[in-house]
């Protein structure tokens, strides 16, 4: 199962106050390892009502499963090849009241994640606050190819932009700062929630690059290609590839940039 980025950051010594519920927190982790997902999520729900770190973990699981159901191709691929994820998301869906079908639990996941995100936005902890704004932006900009999921969530790119900007300004956790800049660049490049604006997209990609993101070089290279700035695209893609970002090479091949 893919490790959740924000959860990993929060539990890797980024300076949060210690919680008094460590023993209980280990309980749900053990249950997840034992694949007792429904019990684990019920336990985690209880913990999320008591402390902020559990809120973050629970938001991450909800968002992972919303994204799983929202992307039809991912849904079908995982249904065939990743039974653990299928069972995990079904179990999470089942703890929310709904009439029929696991997919109907998406509304419960979305509303629960949104509730805890808004609660975290009242935090005085700068790192938690940045996570909250970033998560809120993600919730408002979920890409969905599933009509039934689309009906149950609220997509608001304009508000997502505002939340990503707040997360970027806080600059408390490096990876989240970079991801906020990348999300902003993507939204501006594609005209989602704003007029299409390549110069603003370039600005945010460069913020991520200057903050150490190699992947941002690949994304900026693709933007340059679309803007017909081929020499600049080649230069930045070469840099990214030499620094270890293989996706830069894939973009190079995709657009047939030659030798």
C-alpha positions as CSV (number, residue, x, y, z in Angstrom):
1,X,0.0,0.0,0.0
2,X,1.4,3.4,-1.0
3,X,2.7,5.4,2.0
4,X,0.7,8.6,2.5
5,X,2.9,11.6,2.0
6,X,1.5,14.0,4.6
7,X,1.1,11.3,7.2
8,X,4.7,10.3,6.7
9,X,5.8,13.9,7.1
10,X,3.8,14.4,10.3
11,X,5.2,11.4,12.0
12,X,8.9,11.9,10.9
13,X,9.9,14.5,13.5
14,X,8.6,17.7,12.0
15,X,8.1,19.3,15.5
16,X,4.5,18.6,16.5
17,X,3.6,18.4,20.2
18,X,3.4,14.9,21.5
19,X,-0.1,13.5,21.8
20,X,-1.2,11.5,24.8
21,X,-2.9,8.9,22.7
22,X,0.1,7.0,21.3
23,X,-1.1,3.6,22.5
24,X,-4.5,4.1,20.9
25,X,-2.9,5.3,17.7
26,X,-0.9,2.1,17.5
27,X,-4.2,0.1,17.8
28,X,-5.6,1.3,14.5
29,X,-2.2,0.9,12.8
30,X,-2.0,-2.7,14.0
31,X,-5.5,-3.3,12.8
32,X,-4.6,-1.9,9.3
33,X,-1.6,-4.2,9.2
34,X,-3.8,-7.1,10.0
35,X,-6.2,-5.9,7.2
36,X,-9.0,-5.5,9.7
37,X,-9.9,-2.2,7.9
38,X,-13.4,-1.6,9.1
39,X,-12.4,-2.0,12.8
40,X,-9.3,0.2,12.1
41,X,-11.3,3.0,10.6
42,X,-13.9,3.0,13.4
43,X,-11.0,3.3,15.8
44,X,-9.4,6.0,13.8
45,X,-12.6,8.0,13.7
46,X,-12.7,7.9,17.5
47,X,-9.1,9.1,17.6
48,X,-9.7,11.9,15.1
49,X,-12.3,13.4,17.3
50,X,-9.7,13.7,20.1
51,X,-6.4,14.8,18.5
52,X,-5.1,16.7,15.5
53,X,-2.6,14.1,14.2
54,X,-5.3,11.5,14.0
55,X,-7.4,14.0,12.0
56,X,-4.6,14.3,9.5
57,X,-4.2,10.5,9.1
58,X,-8.0,10.1,8.7
59,X,-8.1,12.9,6.1
60,X,-5.4,11.2,4.1
61,X,-7.1,7.8,4.1
62,X,-10.4,9.4,3.0
63,X,-8.7,11.4,0.2
64,X,-6.8,8.4,-1.0
65,X,-10.1,6.4,-1.4
66,X,-12.0,9.4,-2.9
67,X,-9.3,9.7,-5.6
68,X,-9.4,5.9,-6.1
69,X,-13.2,6.0,-6.8
70,X,-13.0,9.3,-8.7
71,X,-10.6,8.0,-11.4
72,X,-12.4,5.3,-13.3
73,X,-9.2,3.8,-14.9
74,X,-7.4,3.7,-11.5
75,X,-10.5,2.1,-10.0
76,X,-10.7,-0.7,-12.5
77,X,-6.9,-1.3,-12.4
78,X,-6.9,-1.6,-8.7
79,X,-10.0,-3.7,-8.7
80,X,-8.1,-6.2,-10.8
81,X,-4.6,-5.9,-9.3
82,X,-4.8,-4.4,-5.8
83,X,-7.3,-6.2,-3.6
84,X,-5.9,-4.7,-0.4
85,X,-6.7,-1.2,-1.6
86,X,-10.1,-2.3,-2.9
87,X,-10.9,-3.9,0.5
88,X,-9.6,-0.9,2.4
89,X,-11.7,1.6,0.5
90,X,-14.8,-0.5,0.6
91,X,-14.3,-0.8,4.4
92,X,-13.9,3.0,4.7
93,X,-16.9,3.6,2.6
94,X,-19.0,1.2,4.7
95,X,-18.6,3.2,7.9
96,X,-20.7,6.0,6.4
97,X,-24.5,5.5,6.1
98,X,-25.7,5.1,2.6
99,X,-28.4,3.2,0.8
100,X,-26.5,0.9,-1.5
101,X,-23.2,0.4,-3.4
102,X,-19.8,1.2,-2.0
103,X,-19.4,4.2,-4.2
104,X,-22.2,6.0,-2.4
105,X,-20.0,6.2,0.6
106,X,-17.8,8.7,-1.3
107,X,-20.0,11.5,-0.1
108,X,-19.4,10.5,3.5
109,X,-15.6,10.3,2.9
110,X,-15.7,13.7,1.3
111,X,-17.7,15.4,4.0
112,X,-15.7,13.8,6.8
113,X,-12.4,14.9,5.3
114,X,-13.8,18.4,4.7
115,X,-15.0,18.6,8.3
116,X,-11.7,17.7,9.8
117,X,-9.8,19.9,7.4
118,X,-11.9,22.9,8.5
119,X,-11.3,22.0,12.1
120,X,-7.5,22.0,11.5
121,X,-7.7,25.4,9.9
122,X,-8.3,26.7,13.4
123,X,-5.0,25.3,14.6
124,X,-2.3,27.6,16.0
125,X,0.4,25.1,14.8
126,X,1.9,26.4,11.6
127,X,2.7,23.0,10.2
128,X,-0.8,21.7,10.9
129,X,-2.3,24.8,9.4
130,X,-0.3,24.4,6.2
131,X,-1.4,20.8,5.9
132,X,-5.0,21.8,6.4
133,X,-5.0,24.4,3.7
134,X,-3.2,22.1,1.3
135,X,-5.7,19.2,2.0
136,X,-8.6,21.6,1.6
137,X,-7.2,22.7,-1.8
138,X,-6.9,19.0,-2.8
139,X,-10.5,18.3,-1.8
140,X,-11.8,21.2,-3.9
141,X,-9.8,20.2,-7.0
142,X,-10.2,16.4,-7.2
143,X,-10.0,15.3,-10.8
144,X,-12.9,12.9,-11.5
145,X,-13.7,10.8,-14.5
146,X,-16.5,9.0,-12.7
147,X,-19.9,10.7,-13.1
148,X,-21.4,9.2,-9.9
149,X,-18.5,10.4,-7.8
150,X,-18.6,13.8,-9.5
151,X,-22.2,14.3,-8.3
152,X,-21.1,13.7,-4.6
153,X,-18.2,16.0,-4.3
154,X,-17.7,19.8,-4.7
155,X,-15.1,20.9,-7.2
156,X,-14.2,24.6,-6.7
157,X,-10.9,25.4,-8.4
158,X,-11.1,29.1,-7.6
159,X,-11.3,28.4,-3.8
160,X,-8.7,25.7,-4.2
161,X,-6.3,28.3,-5.6
162,X,-6.9,30.5,-2.5
163,X,-6.1,27.5,-0.2
164,X,-3.0,26.5,-2.1
165,X,-1.7,30.1,-1.8
166,X,-2.3,30.1,1.9
167,X,-0.4,26.9,2.2
168,X,2.4,28.3,0.1
169,X,2.7,31.4,2.2
170,X,3.0,29.4,5.4
171,X,6.1,27.5,4.0
172,X,6.3,25.3,7.1
173,X,6.9,21.9,5.5
174,X,9.1,21.8,2.4
175,X,7.3,19.1,0.5
176,X,3.9,20.6,1.1
177,X,5.3,24.1,0.0
178,X,6.6,22.5,-3.2
179,X,3.4,20.6,-3.9
180,X,1.3,23.7,-3.3
181,X,3.4,25.6,-5.8
182,X,3.1,22.7,-8.3
183,X,-0.7,22.6,-7.9
184,X,-1.0,26.3,-8.4
185,X,1.2,26.1,-11.5
186,X,-1.0,23.3,-12.9
187,X,-4.3,25.2,-12.3
188,X,-2.9,28.4,-13.9
189,X,-1.4,26.5,-16.9
190,X,-4.8,24.8,-17.5
191,X,-7.1,27.7,-16.8
192,X,-8.8,26.0,-13.9
193,X,-10.5,28.4,-11.5
194,X,-8.7,31.3,-13.3
195,X,-7.9,32.5,-16.7
196,X,-5.2,30.5,-18.4
197,X,-1.9,32.2,-17.5
198,X,1.4,30.7,-18.6
199,X,3.4,33.4,-16.9
200,X,1.8,32.7,-13.5
201,X,2.3,28.9,-14.1
202,X,6.0,29.6,-14.8
203,X,6.3,31.7,-11.6
204,X,4.9,28.9,-9.4
205,X,7.0,26.2,-11.1
206,X,10.1,28.3,-10.5
207,X,9.1,28.7,-6.8
208,X,9.1,24.9,-6.5
209,X,12.3,24.6,-8.4
210,X,14.1,27.2,-6.2
211,X,12.8,25.3,-3.2
212,X,14.5,22.1,-4.4
213,X,11.8,20.3,-6.6
214,X,13.4,18.5,-9.5
215,X,10.0,17.3,-10.8
216,X,9.0,20.9,-11.2
217,X,11.7,21.2,-13.9
218,X,9.9,18.5,-15.9
219,X,6.6,20.3,-15.6
220,X,8.1,23.6,-16.5
221,X,9.8,22.0,-19.5
222,X,6.4,20.7,-20.7
223,X,4.9,24.2,-20.2
224,X,7.7,25.7,-22.4
225,X,7.0,23.1,-25.1
226,X,3.3,24.1,-25.2
227,X,4.4,27.7,-25.3
228,X,6.7,26.9,-28.3
229,X,9.8,27.8,-26.3
230,X,11.6,24.7,-27.4
231,X,15.2,25.7,-26.6
232,X,14.2,26.6,-23.0
233,X,12.3,23.4,-22.7
234,X,15.2,21.3,-23.8
235,X,17.5,23.1,-21.4
236,X,15.3,22.6,-18.3
237,X,14.4,19.0,-19.2
238,X,18.0,18.1,-19.6
239,X,18.7,19.6,-16.1
240,X,15.9,17.6,-14.5
241,X,16.8,14.4,-16.2
242,X,20.5,14.7,-15.1
243,X,19.3,15.3,-11.6
244,X,17.3,12.1,-11.5
245,X,13.8,13.0,-12.7
246,X,13.0,10.3,-15.3
247,X,9.7,11.9,-16.1
248,X,11.8,14.6,-17.9
249,X,13.0,12.0,-20.3
250,X,9.5,10.7,-20.9
251,X,8.3,14.2,-21.7
252,X,11.3,14.6,-24.1
253,X,10.3,11.4,-25.9
254,X,6.6,12.2,-25.9
255,X,7.2,15.4,-27.7
256,X,9.9,14.0,-30.0
257,X,12.5,16.6,-29.1
258,X,15.2,14.6,-30.9
259,X,18.8,14.0,-29.7
